[in-house]
Structures are given as structure tokens and as C-alpha cells.
Amino acid sequence: MQVFTVIGLWADTEQRFATHVLAKDAVDAEIICTQLNEGLTVCGVIRGRHECVDREPSMSFSSPEGL
């Protein structure tokens, strides 16, 4: 078993989603994640643990200009 980062979005809100899953391969990681999160659209699966930049507590934008 390996750690995979699953990246996607919620189809109804288009909000980004990222989580870490323990699985045998990338396909298994996608299956596990979609079974646990109904309504999720998976955009990609990356082997290993990768943190998203917007998960950092120090990253905060109050306006589109800050992006």
C-alpha cells in the first residue's frame, strides 16, 4: 500500500478538493476516494503526499487581485 494524493472538485459547486488515500495503485486510490465522497469529480491522482498551496494557513487572499 502506498499514499496517493487525489485532486478533484465538487461537481455541484466547483470547489476544489484534495486528500490523501492509502491504496495499492492510482486507480484504486481514485475508486476509494469517489466511494467515500459522493459527487466528487477526480481530476488527478499523484503518488505520494503532496500538499496544496491553498491548504497552508499562511496563504490567504481577500480579493482576486491577491491571486
The 8 nearest C-alpha neighbors of each residue, nearest first, counted from 0:
[[1, 23, 22, 21, 2, 24, 3, 20],
 [0, 2, 21, 22, 23, 3, 24, 47],
 [1, 3, 21, 47, 20, 48, 22, 46],
 [4, 2, 46, 47, 20, 45, 19, 48],
 [3, 5, 19, 45, 48, 44, 18, 49],
 [4, 6, 44, 18, 17, 43, 19, 3],
 [7, 5, 17, 43, 42, 16, 41, 44],
 [8, 6, 41, 42, 16, 40, 15, 17],
 [7, 9, 15, 16, 40, 14, 13, 39],
 [8, 10, 39, 13, 14, 11, 12, 40],
 [11, 9, 13, 12, 8, 40, 39, 38],
 [10, 12, 9, 13, 38, 14, 8, 39],
 [13, 11, 14, 9, 10, 8, 15, 38],
 [14, 12, 9, 10, 8, 11, 15, 16],
 [15, 13, 12, 8, 9, 16, 10, 11],
 [16, 14, 8, 7, 13, 9, 17, 6],
 [15, 17, 7, 8, 6, 14, 18, 9],
 [18, 16, 6, 5, 7, 4, 15, 19],
 [17, 19, 5, 4, 20, 6, 16, 32],
 [18, 20, 4, 3, 5, 2, 48, 21],
 [21, 19, 3, 2, 28, 22, 4, 18],
 [20, 22, 2, 1, 0, 3, 28, 19],
 [23, 21, 0, 28, 1, 24, 27, 20],
 [22, 24, 0, 1, 27, 25, 21, 28],
 [25, 23, 27, 26, 22, 28, 1, 0],
 [26, 24, 28, 27, 44, 29, 3, 46],
 [27, 25, 29, 28, 24, 30, 44, 23],
 [26, 28, 30, 24, 25, 29, 22, 31],
 [29, 27, 25, 22, 31, 26, 30, 20],
 [28, 30, 32, 26, 27, 31, 33, 25],
 [31, 29, 27, 33, 32, 28, 34, 26],
 [32, 30, 28, 34, 29, 33, 27, 35],
 [31, 33, 29, 35, 34, 30, 36, 28],
 [32, 34, 36, 30, 35, 31, 37, 39],
 [33, 35, 31, 32, 36, 30, 37, 29],
 [34, 36, 32, 33, 31, 37, 30, 39],
 [37, 35, 33, 34, 39, 32, 38, 31],
 [36, 38, 39, 33, 34, 35, 32, 40],
 [39, 37, 9, 10, 36, 40, 33, 11],
 [38, 40, 9, 37, 36, 8, 33, 10],
 [39, 41, 8, 7, 9, 10, 42, 38],
 [40, 42, 7, 43, 6, 39, 8, 29],
 [43, 41, 7, 6, 40, 44, 8, 5],
 [42, 44, 6, 41, 5, 7, 45, 4],
 [43, 45, 5, 4, 25, 6, 3, 46],
 [46, 44, 4, 3, 47, 5, 43, 25],
 [45, 47, 3, 4, 2, 44, 48, 25],
 [48, 46, 3, 2, 45, 4, 49, 1],
 [47, 49, 4, 3, 2, 19, 50, 46],
 [50, 48, 4, 47, 51, 45, 19, 3],
 [49, 51, 52, 48, 54, 55, 17, 4],
 [52, 50, 54, 53, 49, 17, 55, 6],
 [51, 53, 54, 55, 50, 58, 56, 49],
 [52, 54, 55, 51, 58, 59, 56, 50],
 [53, 55, 52, 51, 56, 50, 58, 57],
 [54, 56, 53, 57, 58, 52, 51, 50],
 [57, 55, 58, 54, 59, 53, 52, 51],
 [56, 58, 55, 59, 54, 53, 52, 60],
 [59, 57, 55, 56, 53, 60, 52, 54],
 [58, 60, 57, 61, 56, 53, 55, 65],
 [61, 59, 65, 62, 66, 58, 63, 64],
 [60, 62, 59, 65, 63, 64, 66, 58],
 [61, 63, 64, 65, 60, 66, 59, 58],
 [64, 62, 65, 66, 61, 60, 59, 58],
 [63, 65, 62, 66, 60, 61, 59, 58],
 [66, 64, 63, 60, 62, 61, 59, 58],
 [65, 63, 64, 60, 62, 61, 59, 58]]
